[in-house]
Amino acid sequence: MKLGLYEQIINGQLNSGLKQIPEECKHQEKVDSAEASRALSTYVAEHLKRKMDDICENSGDDALSNQIEYIN
């Protein structure tokens, strides 16, 4: 069975945490195909922002050039 969009984008750590929650306390829905591009782009944007912040914090004066290199 092919997993829905929600299951495909959850990272392993979050997925492990969700497995510990009782089923009666969860509510999951499949993402409508019309909303898929928004859901995926939001997910990617959040991860990219974290990576850019990480590069900035650890690169000193080379932060901008390292961010640009990563994006390219």
All heavy atoms as a GROMACS GRO file, in nm:
protein
  566
    1MET      N    1   0.084  -0.118   0.000
    1MET     CA    2   0.000   0.000   0.000
    1MET      C    3   0.089   0.124   0.000
    1MET      O    4   0.182   0.135   0.079
    1MET     CB    5  -0.089   0.001   0.125
    1MET     CG    6  -0.172   0.127   0.135
    1MET     SD    7  -0.261   0.148   0.292
    1MET     CE    8  -0.363   0.006   0.294
    2LYS      N    9   0.062   0.217  -0.090
    2LYS     CA   10   0.138   0.340  -0.098
    2LYS      C   11   0.095   0.434   0.015
    2LYS      O   12  -0.024   0.455   0.037
    2LYS     CB   13   0.117   0.408  -0.233
    2LYS     CG   14   0.203   0.531  -0.250
    2LYS     CD   15   0.189   0.590  -0.388
    2LYS     CE   16   0.274   0.714  -0.398
    2LYS     NZ   17   0.264   0.777  -0.527
    3LEU      N   18   0.194   0.488   0.086
    3LEU     CA   19   0.164   0.579   0.194
    3LEU      C   20   0.119   0.714   0.141
    3LEU      O   21   0.158   0.756   0.033
    3LEU     CB   22   0.287   0.597   0.283
    3LEU     CG   23   0.338   0.472   0.352
    3LEU    CD1   24   0.466   0.504   0.426
    3LEU    CD2   25   0.234   0.417   0.447
    4GLY      N   26   0.038   0.786   0.220
    4GLY     CA   27  -0.007   0.919   0.183
    4GLY      C   28   0.103   1.021   0.199
    4GLY      O   29   0.210   0.993   0.252
    5LEU      N   30   0.077   1.142   0.154
    5LEU     CA   31   0.173   1.250   0.159
    5LEU      C   32   0.222   1.274   0.302
    5LEU      O   33   0.341   1.293   0.326
    5LEU     CB   34   0.110   1.378   0.103
    5LEU     CG   35   0.194   1.504   0.106
    5LEU    CD1   36   0.319   1.485   0.022
    5LEU    CD2   37   0.114   1.621   0.056
    6TYR      N   38   0.131   1.271   0.397
    6TYR     CA   39   0.168   1.295   0.537
    6TYR      C   40   0.275   1.198   0.583
    6TYR      O   41   0.376   1.237   0.639
    6TYR     CB   42   0.044   1.283   0.625
    6TYR     CG   43   0.069   1.310   0.770
    6TYR    CD1   44   0.079   1.439   0.818
    6TYR    CD2   45   0.084   1.206   0.862
    6TYR    CE1   46   0.103   1.464   0.953
    6TYR    CE2   47   0.109   1.230   0.995
    6TYR     CZ   48   0.118   1.360   1.040
    6TYR     OH   49   0.142   1.385   1.172
    7GLU      N   50   0.258   1.071   0.554
    7GLU     CA   51   0.353   0.970   0.596
    7GLU      C   52   0.486   0.983   0.522
    7GLU      O   53   0.590   0.951   0.576
    7GLU     CB   54   0.297   0.830   0.575
    7GLU     CG   55   0.183   0.794   0.669
    7GLU     CD   56   0.047   0.844   0.622
    7GLU    OE1   57   0.038   0.904   0.514
    7GLU    OE2   58  -0.050   0.824   0.696
    8GLN      N   59   0.480   1.031   0.399
    8GLN     CA   60   0.602   1.042   0.320
    8GLN      C   61   0.694   1.153   0.369
    8GLN      O   62   0.815   1.145   0.352
    8GLN     CB   63   0.568   1.066   0.173
    8GLN     CG   64   0.501   0.948   0.107
    8GLN     CD   65   0.460   0.977  -0.035
    8GLN    OE1   66   0.528   1.051  -0.104
    8GLN    NE2   67   0.349   0.921  -0.078
    9ILE      N   68   0.638   1.258   0.430
    9ILE     CA   69   0.721   1.372   0.467
    9ILE      C   70   0.761   1.376   0.614
    9ILE      O   71   0.841   1.457   0.654
    9ILE     CB   72   0.655   1.506   0.428
    9ILE    CG1   73   0.523   1.527   0.500
    9ILE    CG2   74   0.638   1.516   0.278
    9ILE    CD1   75   0.459   1.662   0.474
   10ILE      N   76   0.708   1.286   0.693
   10ILE     CA   77   0.745   1.284   0.835
   10ILE      C   78   0.885   1.228   0.849
   10ILE      O   79   0.917   1.125   0.793
   10ILE     CB   80   0.646   1.199   0.917
   10ILE    CG1   81   0.510   1.265   0.920
   10ILE    CG2   82   0.697   1.178   1.059
   10ILE    CD1   83   0.406   1.183   0.992
   11ASN      N   84   0.968   1.295   0.926
   11ASN     CA   85   1.102   1.241   0.946
   11ASN      C   86   1.098   1.129   1.049
   11ASN      O   87   1.001   1.112   1.123
   11ASN     CB   88   1.202   1.350   0.984
   11ASN     CG   89   1.171   1.414   1.117
   11ASN    OD1   90   1.127   1.350   1.211
   11ASN    ND2   91   1.195   1.543   1.126
   12GLY      N   92   1.203   1.052   1.055
   12GLY     CA   93   1.207   0.933   1.140
   12GLY      C   94   1.186   0.961   1.288
   12GLY      O   95   1.115   0.888   1.356
   13GLN      N   96   1.245   1.068   1.338
   13GLN     CA   97   1.233   1.098   1.481
   13GLN      C   98   1.089   1.133   1.518
   13GLN      O   99   1.036   1.084   1.618
   13GLN     CB  100   1.325   1.214   1.517
   13GLN     CG  101   1.340   1.237   1.665
   13GLN     CD  102   1.444   1.342   1.694
   13GLN    OE1  103   1.458   1.439   1.621
   13GLN    NE2  104   1.518   1.321   1.802
   14LEU      N  105   1.025   1.214   1.438
   14LEU     CA  106   0.886   1.249   1.464
   14LEU      C  107   0.797   1.127   1.450
   14LEU      O  108   0.706   1.105   1.530
   14LEU     CB  109   0.840   1.360   1.369
   14LEU     CG  110   0.697   1.409   1.385
   14LEU    CD1  111   0.672   1.461   1.526
   14LEU    CD2  112   0.669   1.519   1.284
   15ASN      N  113   0.824   1.045   1.350
   15ASN     CA  114   0.746   0.924   1.330
   15ASN      C  115   0.756   0.832   1.451
   15ASN      O  116   0.656   0.773   1.494
   15ASN     CB  117   0.792   0.852   1.203
   15ASN     CG  118   0.694   0.749   1.156
   15ASN    OD1  119   0.576   0.756   1.186
   15ASN    ND2  120   0.743   0.653   1.080
   16SER      N  121   0.875   0.820   1.508
   16SER     CA  122   0.892   0.737   1.628
   16SER      C  123   0.809   0.790   1.744
   16SER      O  124   0.748   0.714   1.818
   16SER     CB  125   1.040   0.733   1.668
   16SER     OG  126   1.115   0.669   1.570
   17GLY      N  127   0.809   0.922   1.759
   17GLY     CA  128   0.730   0.984   1.865
   17GLY      C  129   0.582   0.962   1.846
   17GLY      O  130   0.508   0.936   1.942
   18LEU      N  131   0.537   0.970   1.722
   18LEU     CA  132   0.394   0.949   1.693
   18LEU      C  133   0.351   0.806   1.722
   18LEU      O  134   0.237   0.783   1.763
   18LEU     CB  135   0.364   0.983   1.547
   18LEU     CG  136   0.365   1.131   1.511
   18LEU    CD1  137   0.350   1.148   1.360
   18LEU    CD2  138   0.256   1.206   1.585
   19LYS      N  139   0.441   0.711   1.703
   19LYS     CA  140   0.407   0.571   1.729
   19LYS      C  141   0.378   0.547   1.876
   19LYS      O  142   0.310   0.451   1.911
   19LYS     CB  143   0.519   0.480   1.681
   19LYS     CG  144   0.525   0.468   1.531
   19LYS     CD  145   0.638   0.376   1.487
   19LYS     CE  146   0.642   0.366   1.336
   19LYS     NZ  147   0.751   0.279   1.290
   20GLN      N  148   0.430   0.632   1.964
   20GLN     CA  149   0.409   0.616   2.108
   20GLN      C  150   0.274   0.672   2.154
   20GLN      O  151   0.231   0.646   2.266
   20GLN     CB  152   0.523   0.683   2.184
   20GLN     CG  153   0.657   0.619   2.157
   20GLN     CD  154   0.771   0.691   2.224
   20GLN    OE1  155   0.752   0.776   2.309
   20GLN    NE2  156   0.892   0.658   2.183
   21ILE      N  157   0.207   0.747   2.070
   21ILE     CA  158   0.078   0.807   2.106
   21ILE      C  159  -0.033   0.705   2.076
   21ILE      O  160  -0.036   0.646   1.968
   21ILE     CB  161   0.054   0.936   2.025
   21ILE    CG1  162   0.162   1.039   2.059
   21ILE    CG2  163  -0.085   0.992   2.052
   21ILE    CD1  164   0.159   1.161   1.972
   22PRO      N  165  -0.124   0.684   2.168
   22PRO     CA  166  -0.234   0.590   2.145
   22PRO      C  167  -0.319   0.630   2.023
   22PRO      O  168  -0.341   0.749   1.998
   22PRO     CB  169  -0.318   0.599   2.273
   22PRO     CG  170  -0.230   0.660   2.375
   22PRO     CD  171  -0.132   0.745   2.301
   23GLU      N  172  -0.363   0.531   1.948
   23GLU     CA  173  -0.440   0.556   1.825
   23GLU      C  174  -0.564   0.642   1.850
   23GLU      O  175  -0.599   0.725   1.768
   23GLU     CB  176  -0.480   0.423   1.760
   23GLU     CG  177  -0.366   0.348   1.696
   23GLU     CD  178  -0.298   0.425   1.586
   23GLU    OE1  179  -0.367   0.489   1.503
   23GLU    OE2  180  -0.174   0.422   1.581
   24GLU      N  181  -0.630   0.624   1.964
   24GLU     CA  182  -0.752   0.700   1.991
   24GLU      C  183  -0.725   0.849   2.015
   24GLU      O  184  -0.817   0.930   2.016
   24GLU     CB  185  -0.830   0.640   2.109
   24GLU     CG  186  -0.756   0.640   2.241
   24GLU     CD  187  -0.670   0.517   2.263
   24GLU    OE1  188  -0.654   0.434   2.171
   24GLU    OE2  189  -0.617   0.504   2.374
   25CYS      N  190  -0.598   0.886   2.029
   25CYS     CA  191  -0.560   1.027   2.050
   25CYS      C  192  -0.509   1.094   1.923
   25CYS      O  193  -0.470   1.209   1.925
   25CYS     CB  194  -0.453   1.036   2.158
   25CYS     SG  195  -0.508   0.982   2.320
   26LYS      N  196  -0.509   1.021   1.812
   26LYS     CA  197  -0.457   1.074   1.685
   26LYS      C  198  -0.568   1.105   1.588
   26LYS      O  199  -0.674   1.042   1.591
   26LYS     CB  200  -0.365   0.971   1.618
   26LYS     CG  201  -0.242   0.936   1.696
   26LYS     CD  202  -0.162   0.832   1.619
   26LYS     CE  203  -0.055   0.770   1.700
   26LYS     NZ  204   0.019   0.667   1.626
   27HIS      N  205  -0.541   1.199   1.501
   27HIS     CA  206  -0.630   1.227   1.389
   27HIS      C  207  -0.542   1.255   1.267
   27HIS      O  208  -0.462   1.347   1.268
   27HIS     CB  209  -0.719   1.348   1.417
   27HIS     CG  210  -0.804   1.386   1.300
   27HIS    ND1  211  -0.919   1.318   1.270
   27HIS    CD2  212  -0.790   1.482   1.208
   27HIS    CE1  213  -0.972   1.372   1.162
   27HIS    NE2  214  -0.896   1.472   1.122
   28GLN      N  215  -0.555   1.172   1.166
   28GLN     CA  216  -0.477   1.189   1.044
   28GLN      C  217  -0.571   1.191   0.925
   28GLN      O  218  -0.672   1.119   0.923
   28GLN     CB  219  -0.377   1.074   1.026
   28GLN     CG  220  -0.268   1.071   1.130
   28GLN     CD  221  -0.173   0.956   1.107
   28GLN    OE1  222  -0.211   0.849   1.061
   28GLN    NE2  223  -0.047   0.976   1.141
   29GLU      N  224  -0.536   1.275   0.829
   29GLU     CA  225  -0.611   1.282   0.704
   29GLU      C  226  -0.512   1.284   0.589
   29GLU      O  227  -0.402   1.334   0.603
   29GLU     CB  228  -0.695   1.410   0.699
   29GLU     CG  229  -0.804   1.419   0.801
   29GLU     CD  230  -0.880   1.550   0.792
   29GLU    OE1  231  -0.881   1.611   0.683
   29GLU    OE2  232  -0.937   1.592   0.892
   30LYS      N  233  -0.555   1.232   0.477
   30LYS     CA  234  -0.472   1.243   0.358
   30LYS      C  235  -0.480   1.386   0.307
   30LYS      O  236  -0.583   1.452   0.319
   30LYS     CB  237  -0.519   1.146   0.250
   30LYS     CG  238  -0.490   1.002   0.285
   30LYS     CD  239  -0.512   0.912   0.166
   30LYS     CE  240  -0.472   0.772   0.208
   30LYS     NZ  241  -0.446   0.686   0.096
   31VAL      N  242  -0.370   1.432   0.249
   31VAL     CA  243  -0.366   1.566   0.192
   31VAL      C  244  -0.430   1.560   0.054
   31VAL      O  245  -0.397   1.475  -0.028
   31VAL     CB  246  -0.220   1.617   0.182
   31VAL    CG1  247  -0.214   1.750   0.111
   31VAL    CG2  248  -0.159   1.626   0.320
   32ASP      N  249  -0.523   1.650   0.031
   32ASP     CA  250  -0.588   1.662  -0.100
   32ASP      C  251  -0.482   1.695  -0.205
   32ASP      O  252  -0.389   1.772  -0.179
   32ASP     CB  253  -0.692   1.774  -0.092
   32ASP     CG  254  -0.770   1.788  -0.219
   32ASP    OD1  255  -0.716   1.848  -0.314
   32ASP    OD2  256  -0.884   1.740  -0.223
   33SER      N  257  -0.494   1.637  -0.322
   33SER     CA  258  -0.394   1.660  -0.426
   33SER      C  259  -0.381   1.807  -0.463
   33SER      O  260  -0.275   1.853  -0.503
   33SER     CB  261  -0.425   1.577  -0.551
   33SER     OG  262  -0.550   1.613  -0.604
   34ALA      N  263  -0.488   1.883  -0.447
   34ALA     CA  264  -0.483   2.027  -0.475
   34ALA      C  265  -0.397   2.100  -0.372
   34ALA      O  266  -0.342   2.206  -0.401
   34ALA     CB  267  -0.624   2.086  -0.476
   35GLU      N  268  -0.383   2.044  -0.252
   35GLU     CA  269  -0.304   2.106  -0.147
   35GLU      C  270  -0.163   2.049  -0.138
   35GLU      O  271  -0.080   2.098  -0.060
   35GLU     CB  272  -0.373   2.087  -0.012
   35GLU     CG  273  -0.504   2.160   0.002
   35GLU     CD  274  -0.561   2.143   0.142
   35GLU    OE1  275  -0.482   2.141   0.239
   35GLU    OE2  276  -0.683   2.131   0.154
   36ALA      N  277  -0.134   1.948  -0.215
   36ALA     CA  278  -0.005   1.880  -0.204
   36ALA      C  279   0.112   1.974  -0.232
   36ALA      O  280   0.211   1.971  -0.159
   36ALA     CB  281   0.000   1.761  -0.299
   37SER      N  282   0.103   2.058  -0.332
   37SER     CA  283   0.215   2.147  -0.363
   37SER      C  284   0.240   2.244  -0.248
   37SER      O  285   0.355   2.273  -0.214
   37SER     CB  286   0.192   2.224  -0.494
   37SER     OG  287   0.076   2.304  -0.484
   38ARG      N  288   0.135   2.294  -0.186
   38ARG     CA  289   0.152   2.384  -0.072
   38ARG      C  290   0.213   2.310   0.046
   38ARG      O  291   0.306   2.358   0.110
   38ARG     CB  292   0.019   2.446  -0.030
   38ARG     CG  293   0.034   2.548   0.085
   38ARG     CD  294  -0.098   2.580   0.154
   38ARG     NE  295  -0.168   2.463   0.203
   38ARG     CZ  296  -0.136   2.396   0.315
   38ARG    NH1  297  -0.035   2.435   0.388
   38ARG    NH2  298  -0.205   2.291   0.352
   39ALA      N  299   0.164   2.191   0.074
   39ALA     CA  300   0.214   2.114   0.188
   39ALA      C  301   0.362   2.078   0.169
   39ALA      O  302   0.443   2.094   0.261
   39ALA     CB  303   0.131   1.987   0.206
   40LEU      N  304   0.397   2.033   0.051
   40LEU     CA  305   0.536   1.996   0.025
   40LEU      C  306   0.629   2.116   0.024
   40LEU      O  307   0.739   2.112   0.079
   40LEU     CB  308   0.547   1.920  -0.108
   40LEU     CG  309   0.493   1.778  -0.106
   40LEU    CD1  310   0.487   1.722  -0.247
   40LEU    CD2  311   0.577   1.689  -0.017
   41SER      N  312   0.587   2.227  -0.038
   41SER     CA  313   0.672   2.345  -0.043
   41SER      C  314   0.692   2.405   0.095
   41SER      O  315   0.801   2.452   0.129
   41SER     CB  316   0.618   2.449  -0.141
   41SER     OG  317   0.492   2.495  -0.101
   42THR      N  318   0.589   2.401   0.179
   42THR     CA  319   0.603   2.449   0.317
   42THR      C  320   0.701   2.362   0.394
   42THR      O  321   0.788   2.413   0.466
   42THR     CB  322   0.466   2.450   0.388
   42THR    OG1  323   0.379   2.537   0.316
   42THR    CG2  324   0.477   2.496   0.532
   43TYR      N  325   0.691   2.232   0.377
   43TYR     CA  326   0.781   2.138   0.443
   43TYR      C  327   0.926   2.164   0.401
   43TYR      O  328   1.016   2.176   0.485
   43TYR     CB  329   0.739   1.996   0.408
   43TYR     CG  330   0.829   1.889   0.464
   43TYR    CD1  331   0.821   1.852   0.598
   43TYR    CD2  332   0.921   1.825   0.384
   43TYR    CE1  333   0.903   1.752   0.649
   43TYR    CE2  334   1.004   1.726   0.435
   43TYR     CZ  335   0.994   1.690   0.567
   43TYR     OH  336   1.076   1.592   0.617
   44VAL      N  337   0.949   2.177   0.271
   44VAL     CA  338   1.084   2.200   0.220
   44VAL      C  339   1.136   2.336   0.268
   44VAL      O  340   1.253   2.348   0.309
   44VAL     CB  341   1.087   2.190   0.066
   44VAL    CG1  342   1.219   2.240   0.009
   44VAL    CG2  343   1.060   2.049   0.021
   45ALA      N  344   1.052   2.438   0.265
   45ALA     CA  345   1.094   2.572   0.309
   45ALA      C  346   1.137   2.573   0.455
   45ALA      O  347   1.237   2.637   0.490
   45ALA     CB  348   0.980   2.672   0.286
   46GLU      N  349   1.065   2.502   0.540
   46GLU     CA  350   1.101   2.497   0.681
   46GLU      C  351   1.237   2.431   0.702
   46GLU      O  352   1.319   2.479   0.780
   46GLU     CB  353   0.994   2.422   0.760
   46GLU     CG  354   0.864   2.498   0.772
   46GLU     CD  355   0.752   2.416   0.832
   46GLU    OE1  356   0.775   2.299   0.871
   46GLU    OE2  357   0.640   2.467   0.838
   47HIS      N  358   1.261   2.322   0.630
   47HIS     CA  359   1.390   2.253   0.642
   47HIS      C  360   1.503   2.336   0.584
   47HIS      O  361   1.613   2.340   0.640
   47HIS     CB  362   1.384   2.114   0.578
   47HIS     CG  363   1.309   2.018   0.662
   47HIS    ND1  364   1.367   1.950   0.766
   47HIS    CD2  365   1.178   1.982   0.663
   47HIS    CE1  366   1.275   1.875   0.826
   47HIS    NE2  367   1.161   1.893   0.765
   48LEU      N  368   1.478   2.403   0.474
   48LEU     CA  369   1.580   2.488   0.412
   48LEU      C  370   1.615   2.605   0.504
   48LEU      O  371   1.732   2.639   0.520
   48LEU     CB  372   1.530   2.538   0.276
   48LEU     CG  373   1.628   2.622   0.197
   48LEU    CD1  374   1.758   2.546   0.171
   48LEU    CD2  375   1.564   2.664   0.066
   49LYS      N  376   1.514   2.664   0.568
   49LYS     CA  377   1.538   2.775   0.660
   49LYS      C  378   1.626   2.730   0.775
   49LYS      O  379   1.721   2.800   0.814
   49LYS     CB  380   1.404   2.827   0.713
   49LYS     CG  381   1.412   2.925   0.828
   49LYS     CD  382   1.451   3.062   0.781
   49LYS     CE  383   1.430   3.169   0.888
   49LYS     NZ  384   1.531   3.170   0.992
   50ARG      N  385   1.599   2.612   0.831
   50ARG     CA  386   1.683   2.559   0.940
   50ARG      C  387   1.827   2.539   0.894
   50ARG      O  388   1.921   2.570   0.967
   50ARG     CB  389   1.625   2.430   0.995
   50ARG     CG  390   1.512   2.456   1.091
   50ARG     CD  391   1.469   2.327   1.162
   50ARG     NE  392   1.325   2.317   1.142
   50ARG     CZ  393   1.262   2.213   1.097
   50ARG    NH1  394   1.326   2.102   1.071
   50ARG    NH2  395   1.131   2.214   1.082
   51LYS      N  396   1.844   2.486   0.774
   51LYS     CA  397   1.978   2.463   0.721
   51LYS      C  398   2.050   2.596   0.699
   51LYS      O  399   2.168   2.610   0.733
   51LYS     CB  400   1.972   2.384   0.590
   51LYS     CG  401   2.107   2.354   0.529
   51LYS     CD  402   2.192   2.268   0.620
   51LYS     CE  403   2.326   2.235   0.553
   51LYS     NZ  404   2.411   2.153   0.638
   52MET      N  405   1.982   2.696   0.646
   52MET     CA  406   2.043   2.827   0.625
   52MET      C  407   2.084   2.890   0.758
   52MET      O  408   2.191   2.950   0.770
   52MET     CB  409   1.947   2.922   0.551
   52MET     CG  410   1.913   2.881   0.408
   52MET     SD  411   2.054   2.889   0.296
   52MET     CE  412   2.097   2.717   0.286
   53ASP      N  413   1.999   2.877   0.860
   53ASP     CA  414   2.032   2.928   0.993
   53ASP      C  415   2.154   2.857   1.050
   53ASP      O  416   2.242   2.920   1.109
   53ASP     CB  417   1.914   2.913   1.088
   53ASP     CG  418   1.799   3.007   1.056
   53ASP    OD1  419   1.819   3.104   0.979
   53ASP    OD2  420   1.688   2.982   1.107
   54ASP      N  421   2.161   2.725   1.031
   54ASP     CA  422   2.274   2.646   1.078
   54ASP      C  423   2.403   2.691   1.010
   54ASP      O  424   2.506   2.708   1.076
   54ASP     CB  425   2.247   2.498   1.054
   54ASP     CG  426   2.359   2.410   1.107
   54ASP    OD1  427   2.391   2.422   1.228
   54ASP    OD2  428   2.414   2.329   1.029
   55ILE      N  429   2.398   2.709   0.881
   55ILE     CA  430   2.516   2.754   0.807
   55ILE      C  431   2.559   2.892   0.858
   55ILE      O  432   2.677   2.917   0.880
   55ILE     CB  433   2.489   2.758   0.655
   55ILE    CG1  434   2.476   2.615   0.601
   55ILE    CG2  435   2.599   2.833   0.581
   55ILE    CD1  436   2.428   2.607   0.457
   56CYS      N  437   2.463   2.980   0.878
   56CYS     CA  438   2.492   3.115   0.926
   56CYS      C  439   2.560   3.112   1.063
   56CYS      O  440   2.657   3.184   1.087
   56CYS     CB  441   2.363   3.197   0.932
   56CYS     SG  442   2.389   3.369   0.974
   57GLU      N  443   2.510   3.030   1.152
   57GLU     CA  444   2.564   3.021   1.288
   57GLU      C  445   2.705   2.960   1.292
   57GLU      O  446   2.783   2.991   1.381
   57GLU     CB  447   2.472   2.939   1.377
   57GLU     CG  448   2.340   3.006   1.406
   57GLU     CD  449   2.244   2.916   1.482
   57GLU    OE1  450   2.286   2.807   1.528
   57GLU    OE2  451   2.127   2.954   1.496
   58ASN      N  452   2.737   2.876   1.194
   58ASN     CA  453   2.863   2.803   1.199
   58ASN      C  454   2.966   2.846   1.095
   58ASN      O  455   3.072   2.784   1.085
   58ASN     CB  456   2.836   2.653   1.182
   58ASN     CG  457   2.755   2.599   1.297
   58ASN    OD1  458   2.793   2.614   1.413
   58ASN    ND2  459   2.642   2.538   1.267
   59SER      N  460   2.938   2.953   1.020
   59SER     CA  461   3.029   2.989   0.912
   59SER      C  462   3.100   3.123   0.931
   59SER      O  463   3.185   3.158   0.850
   59SER     CB  464   2.954   2.993   0.778
   59SER     OG  465   2.907   2.866   0.745
   60GLY      N  466   3.063   3.198   1.031
   60GLY     CA  467   3.129   3.327   1.054
   60GLY      C  468   3.114   3.420   0.935
   60GLY      O  469   3.005   3.439   0.880
   61ASP      N  470   3.228   3.478   0.892
   61ASP     CA  471   3.226   3.576   0.783
   61ASP      C  472   3.191   3.514   0.648
   61ASP      O  473   3.155   3.585   0.555
   61ASP     CB  474   3.363   3.645   0.772
   61ASP     CG  475   3.393   3.733   0.892
   61ASP    OD1  476   3.298   3.773   0.962
   61ASP    OD2  477   3.513   3.761   0.917
   62ASP      N  478   3.202   3.382   0.637
   62ASP     CA  479   3.173   3.314   0.510
   62ASP      C  480   3.029   3.267   0.500
   62ASP      O  481   2.995   3.192   0.408
   62ASP     CB  482   3.266   3.194   0.493
   62ASP     CG  483   3.411   3.234   0.481
   62ASP    OD1  484   3.438   3.342   0.425
   62ASP    OD2  485   3.498   3.158   0.528
   63ALA      N  486   2.944   3.310   0.594
   63ALA     CA  487   2.808   3.258   0.600
   63ALA      C  488   2.732   3.275   0.469
   63ALA      O  489   2.675   3.179   0.417
   63ALA     CB  490   2.730   3.324   0.715
   64LEU      N  491   2.730   3.395   0.416
   64LEU     CA  492   2.652   3.419   0.294
   64LEU      C  493   2.705   3.337   0.177
   64LEU      O  494   2.626   3.272   0.107
   64LEU     CB  495   2.650   3.567   0.258
   64LEU     CG  496   2.570   3.604   0.133
   64LEU    CD1  497   2.424   3.559   0.148
   64LEU    CD2  498   2.579   3.753   0.106
   65SER      N  499   2.834   3.334   0.159
   65SER     CA  500   2.888   3.256   0.046
   65SER      C  501   2.863   3.107   0.066
   65SER      O  502   2.835   3.034  -0.031
   65SER     CB  503   3.037   3.284   0.026
   65SER     OG  504   3.111   3.244   0.139
   66ASN      N  505   2.869   3.060   0.190
   66ASN     CA  506   2.839   2.918   0.216
   66ASN      C  507   2.692   2.886   0.194
   66ASN      O  508   2.657   2.779   0.145
   66ASN     CB  509   2.880   2.880   0.358
   66ASN     CG  510   3.030   2.874   0.376
   66ASN    OD1  511   3.105   2.869   0.279
   66ASN    ND2  512   3.074   2.878   0.500
   67GLN      N  513   2.603   2.980   0.228
   67GLN     CA  514   2.462   2.960   0.202
   67GLN      C  515   2.435   2.954   0.053
   67GLN      O  516   2.361   2.867   0.005
   67GLN     CB  517   2.379   3.072   0.267
   67GLN     CG  518   2.373   3.063   0.417
   67GLN     CD  519   2.307   3.185   0.478
   67GLN    OE1  520   2.321   3.297   0.429
   67GLN    NE2  521   2.236   3.163   0.588
   68ILE      N  522   2.495   3.044  -0.021
   68ILE     CA  523   2.476   3.047  -0.167
   68ILE      C  524   2.531   2.918  -0.229
   68ILE      O  525   2.466   2.857  -0.316
   68ILE     CB  526   2.543   3.171  -0.229
   68ILE    CG1  527   2.468   3.297  -0.185
   68ILE    CG2  528   2.548   3.160  -0.381
   68ILE    CD1  529   2.537   3.426  -0.217
   69GLU      N  530   2.646   2.874  -0.181
   69GLU     CA  531   2.705   2.750  -0.233
   69GLU      C  532   2.612   2.632  -0.205
   69GLU      O  533   2.591   2.546  -0.290
   69GLU     CB  534   2.840   2.725  -0.168
   69GLU     CG  535   2.910   2.601  -0.218
   69GLU     CD  536   3.045   2.581  -0.153
   69GLU    OE1  537   3.107   2.679  -0.108
   69GLU    OE2  538   3.090   2.464  -0.146
   70TYR      N  539   2.554   2.626  -0.085
   70TYR     CA  540   2.463   2.518  -0.051
   70TYR      C  541   2.340   2.521  -0.143
   70TYR      O  542   2.298   2.416  -0.192
   70TYR     CB  543   2.421   2.529   0.095
   70TYR     CG  544   2.327   2.418   0.137
   70TYR    CD1  545   2.375   2.292   0.169
   70TYR    CD2  546   2.189   2.439   0.143
   70TYR    CE1  547   2.289   2.190   0.205
   70TYR    CE2  548   2.102   2.337   0.178
   70TYR     CZ  549   2.152   2.213   0.210
   70TYR     OH  550   2.067   2.113   0.245
   71ILE      N  551   2.283   2.637  -0.162
   71ILE     CA  552   2.164   2.650  -0.247
   71ILE      C  553   2.196   2.608  -0.390
   71ILE      O  554   2.117   2.537  -0.454
   71ILE     CB  555   2.110   2.794  -0.246
   71ILE    CG1  556   2.054   2.828  -0.108
   71ILE    CG2  557   2.002   2.814  -0.354
   71ILE    CD1  558   1.934   2.746  -0.066
   72ASN      N  559   2.309   2.652  -0.440
   72ASN     CA  560   2.346   2.616  -0.579
   72ASN      C  561   2.372   2.467  -0.589
   72ASN      O  562   2.349   2.405  -0.688
   72ASN     CB  563   2.468   2.696  -0.625
   72ASN     CG  564   2.432   2.839  -0.651
   72ASN    OD1  565   2.317   2.872  -0.681
   72ASN    ND2  566   2.529   2.928  -0.639
   0.00000   0.00000   0.00000
